[in-house]
């Protein structure tokens, strides 16, 4: 800054205009920003924060000195004599200023006559903004500070991190006296408000695969919480002063090392994005990992290494901060009347269960791991949560060099505990997961970059276990509730260990099966549970894959699936595990359409284990016809209509729909001479059409290409009538309904066409089977998810007179997988080559 100051002084001497001087400062700041890349090559983490903060200090001081020089000229008093002090706040005050962070500055003043303070402060702020500084400024008179703090908790938090930059020391000493009062005033209220604010912040930003390293779980705000609580309660300016009193040197080093890495990631993130960015997303991760020095290894990419270390660091910071904040604040916010309440809920010395939460003393001596596990095994079923005091206590358990027979016996008992999820979550939060369950070593902090999972493998596994304890789907819950207790225990274990094979070179289904089997043998599981558990881990997502991608009304598909599952008990367990696995991905992932597919596959598969002959399509159709004949409404309709219903062409209608629904469609179709339709727009949009007049299906789907089709069924009825059930993956706004109705009406004009962008479909991704069933051919199409994909297919089919019986359309990770069942009416199989060529016209043209 010396060179800049000399240039400014020279310009002032030559009576240069303000904009010329401002330009010198602005160019200096731009040059500094450009040089940051070089600085980060040698200075990272906290060191860079400090260096960047000091440079910002010097820059602001230069600006301020120039303003003083401009106002006072040769009669400028000493800066300490002018009643203005520049004070750094927030991250700037903590010397944790990142590249593109806002510079939080307080201009403190005392309104003394004889100084033109207002103009000085205004010009200083304007000049700072003109130079490109992201200045977050607040201007306060000393006597206002106490009242301002009472109005806004954010101001108090920021002020607690104050640091003098330049100006009146007299004013700064007065400010420090006020600050001392602020720390002591309304301590309990401040702590309660900050704890609630922090709780809401973590609820909003949980740990995900694209973590928020500032406001999220384990982020910098958690670190700030330790400081805020420590400075308010103990009056310290650095939490390091509490080392040896509230925490050990080893605990502090682990925390600071993790926080340092988070600092490094934030610097690299800002520098890569060239803007303020605190979410490490997948798009920017490759460049950030390179800036941090990671390189590809044979088993782990640089991105995986970078994210794994970040996840571990976030866990460490979260553990230390949440434990210390609870420890620091417990005496301040504790209510004396709770002493008698704790005594009432005392289990034994230093152990309490109150409102389903387990408490202990922060000063409780650590136990050997086996003794800790025995205590957990003996806890009553109402122990559903663990207070931070107990997590901290568990974390300090004395670990053995190897697992003894006695320890393995305890682990087995723990794994079969009904309330398994709270205990597993405790062990995970206390950093004991691997010590208790060595097979989890590879899944700890294991990122998942598949675009589907929202959480790392370890967290997803624990969430899957939790979903078994809180089943929302009534069909799944009924199946789980009817299992024997020993089988429920196995479902919980498979849910916890279903992804234990991830992080290895071998496919995780195969490695997971082997790991589960070895663990189960080691812990002495009975042979039946070893075999069943291994099979379920191996096939944990098979039910989801079949339900989403296969024709679950096909005899071949059901027989193949049930051959893998082996028996009905395994099917029931797999049904529950599949529900838990999908639900644990995210709150909105398990949808009504998913539930229906899984339920249908479950129900279609069950008869295979008792009466295989029921899997035959004709047998199942006959069974459904008999069910229709027993309905009261059926007995009341004319005999001619009864006969027509029994001769409905569509086998799929009898296989897929309930007897009541088949009868309802058939009765509605009786008086249809042209067409009727119904639009259902509840959880998702469904269009139901019964028509006698020809339907321009390609036009209909083409006009609705802005919606994603989930499934389509076309049922041949009687008297040349057909029923169309088209379901979309989302609900539409009510104002869109009139437009959809207009499209439906226009779709019965066979002259209408619509221009749809021809999607890219490759020949090698089309699979045709003309012997799918006795009545149906099948076509599997795999392609990139594209608007108008099925509309294009329908248009080609219309041109050849191909009759679609049903269609199942799924999209995962941007790839569409469509299964289309087609009537064997003589138009498809003999023309399959031409149909394929037209479907792939754009790909061939390219």
Secondary structure, DSSP 8 states (H G I E B T S, - for coil): -HHHHHHHHHHHHTT--HHHHHHHHHHHHHHHHHTHHHHHHH--HHHHHHHHHHHHHHHHHHHHHHHHHHHHGGG---GGGSSEEEEE-HHHHTT---TTS-EEEEEEE---TTS-HHHHHHHHHHHHHHTT--EEEEEEEGGGHHHHHHH-HHHHHHHHT-EEEEE-HHHHHHHHHHHHHHHHTTHHHHHHHHHHHHHHHHHHS---SS-BTTTSTTSHHHHHHHHHHHHHHH--SSGGGGBTTTB-HHHHHHHHHHHHHHHHHHHHHHHHHTS---B--HHHHHHHHHHTT----SSS-HHHHHHHHHHHHHHHHHHHHHHHHHHHHHHHH--TTHHHHHHHTEEETTEEEETTEEE--TT----BHHHHHHHHHHS-TT--EE-HHHHHHHHT-B--SS--HHHHHHHHHHHT-SSHHHHHHHHHHTT-HHHH-GGGGGGTT----SSS--S-HHHHHHHHHHHHHS---HHHHHHHHTS-HHHHHHHHHHHHHTTTTTTSSS-HHHHHHHHHHHHHHHTT--HHHHHHHHHHHHTTTHHHHHHHHS-TT-HHHHHHHHHHH-SHHHHHHHHHHHHHHHHHH-TTTS-HHHHHHHHHHHHHHHGGGT-GGGGSHHHHHHHHHHHHHTSHHHHHS-HHHHHHHHT-S-HHHHHHS-HHHHHHHHHHHTT-SSEEEEEEESSSEEEEEEESS---HHHHHHHTTTS-EEEEEEEE-STT-EEEEEEESS---GGGHHHHHHHHHHTT-TT-----------GGGEEEETTSSSSEEEEEEEEE--TTHHHHHHHHHHHHT--EEEEEEEEETTEEEEEEEEE-SSSSGGGHHHHHHHHTHHHHH-
